[in-house]
Amino acid sequence: MVFVAERSLELVGFVTISVATESHSLMQPMRYARVGSVCVQESERGKGVGRRLMSQAEGWALERGAAEIRLNVWAFNEAALGLYKELGYEVRSLSLGKALPQNVA
C-alpha cells in the first residue's frame, strides 16, 4: 500500500507499507507490517506530514491484523530517528556493516 500527502495538489510525501508473516524457527509466527519507504519533501519536514503518513500506515496495518509494525532507518538519519522515537518505535535489532578495501586493477 502507498499513502501520499499532498499540499495544493502537489505531492509532498509518501509511505509504503506491506504485511507479512514471520515464521522464524526461534519465534512464534507473527503477522506484522513492514514500512518500506518514507519520504517527505524537505520544505515540508517538521510540519506533521511524516506523523500523519505513519498514522495512516499504522491504521492500515491494524485493520489487516498486524501485531506490530517494523521499519529500517539509517543510523545517521537523526531527524527520522527522533520522529520514530516520539511515535513509540524502539530498537529491536542492529544491523552492522564494514566496508572492505577495494582492489584497483
C-alpha positions in Angstrom: 0.0 0.0 0.0 1.1 3.5 -0.6 -0.2 6.6 1.2 0.6 10.0 -0.1 0.5 13.5 1.3 -0.4 16.5 -1.0 -0.4 20.2 -0.5 -2.1 22.3 -3.2 -2.3 19.3 -5.5 1.5 18.8 -5.2 2.9 15.5 -3.8 4.9 16.3 -0.6 5.4 12.9 0.9 4.6 9.2 0.8 4.9 6.0 2.8 4.9 2.4 1.5 3.8 -0.5 3.7 3.1 -4.2 3.4 2.0 -7.0 5.7 4.0 -10.3 6.2 4.0 -13.3 8.5 7.2 -14.1 10.3 7.9 -17.8 10.7 11.4 -17.8 12.1 12.2 -21.1 13.8 13.1 -19.4 17.1 10.0 -17.3 17.3 6.2 -17.7 17.3 4.6 -16.9 14.0 3.6 -13.3 13.9 1.7 -11.1 11.4 3.5 -7.8 11.1 3.6 -4.7 8.9 6.8 -3.5 7.3 7.3 0.1 6.3 9.3 0.1 3.1 9.9 3.8 2.3 9.0 7.1 3.9 9.8 10.3 2.1 8.8 13.9 3.0 9.8 16.8 0.8 12.5 18.8 2.6 10.4 22.0 2.7 7.5 20.1 4.4 9.6 18.5 7.1 8.7 19.4 10.7 5.1 20.2 9.7 3.5 16.9 10.8 3.4 15.3 7.3 5.5 12.3 8.4 3.4 11.8 11.5 0.2 11.8 9.5 1.6 9.3 7.0 2.9 7.0 9.7 -0.5 7.2 11.4 -2.3 6.2 8.2 0.2 3.3 7.8 -0.3 2.1 11.3 -4.1 2.2 11.0 -3.9 0.2 7.8 -1.7 -2.4 9.5 -4.1 -2.7 12.4 -7.0 -3.3 10.0 -5.1 -6.2 8.5 -4.3 -7.9 11.8 -0.7 -6.9 12.2 0.6 -7.3 15.7 3.4 -4.8 15.2 5.0 -2.5 12.6 8.7 -2.6 11.6 11.0 -0.3 9.7 14.7 0.3 9.0 16.3 3.6 9.4 19.9 4.7 8.7 21.8 5.4 11.9 22.9 8.9 10.6 19.3 10.0 10.0 18.9 11.7 13.3 15.7 13.6 12.3 13.9 10.3 11.3 15.2 8.5 14.4 13.8 11.3 16.6 10.4 11.1 14.9 10.2 7.4 15.2 11.2 7.5 18.9 8.4 10.1 19.5 6.0 7.8 17.7 6.9 4.9 20.1 9.3 3.0 17.9 12.3 1.3 19.7 15.4 -0.6 18.6 14.7 -4.3 18.1 17.9 -5.3 16.4 21.0 -3.8 14.9 22.5 -4.4 11.5 26.2 -3.9 11.3 28.4 -3.4 8.2 32.0 -2.9 7.4 33.5 -1.6 4.1 36.1 -3.8 2.6 39.2 -2.5 0.8 38.7 -2.5 -2.9 41.5 -3.7 -5.2 42.1 -1.5 -8.2 43.4 -3.4 -11.2 
